[in-house]
Amino acid sequence: MRLRIRRPLAALCAAVVALLAVPAGPAAAHPFGPPSTARITVDGPHATVTWLAAEDDWVALGQSLGAFEDPTLGPVATDLTGEQKLQRSRRVHDYLLDRITVRQGGARCPGRLATLDRLLSRGARLDFDCPGEVVDLEVTLAALTDLNEAYRTMLTSQTGATPGRALFTAAEPTHRLRFTADATAGRDRTVALAAAGAALVAALAASTVVRRRRRARSGS
């Protein structure tokens, strides 16, 4: 049974209750299926990592962190969906910030959980502020591997980087990415080119006006 965000509230809660009634353990999720995915973008000294996991894996993670009530110990609240319980769990927040990290020059870049809104479809977004312009980063993606070492995450850089993709596993949870100067400066260059183009258009327009005035004067 899967946790789905488009089911009615009662069905969502019933799904979570049913999942929690199953004995806890890594087998409740799917560590041997397709890997989780992640995206990274950089802009100046800032980096953003978005991590996306399967619905069942979110449930397994929430269960391991106590985000859901244990139906064997008492009543289960039905006024919140399973997704909302994950969003409101402080332990889930702390876990993501502990298991997904970015380092620059060996120093950890301070991170914050930007949003868990629609986490089942959009993932968890974490923002990091590094001391200087991002060129080389050590990225660690170790979420879920503490539940089962078979879990892995495929990271794709949406800003030009070497390597552009990397597979994170329990044995290799950290990779170094080098971002090209062209990629980090791309936005500034685009703005500069746009400004130069606008200036050129303005200059041509002014030149046209001047020529027309001169022709009008000579004709008179």
DAKA-V572900 format. One record per helix or strand of 2 or more residues. SS is the DSSP state (a for helix, b for strand). FROM is the first residue (numbers start at 1). TO is the last residue. If there is no record, write none. Layout:
# DAKA-V572900
SS|FROM|TO, SS|FROM|TO
This chain:
# DAKA-V572900
a|9|21, a|26|28, b|36|43, b|46|52, a|55|64, a|82|88, a|90|99, b|100|104, b|107|108, b|110|115, a|119|122, b|124|129, b|136|141, b|152|157, b|161|162, b|165|169, b|174|179, a|181|184, a|186|219
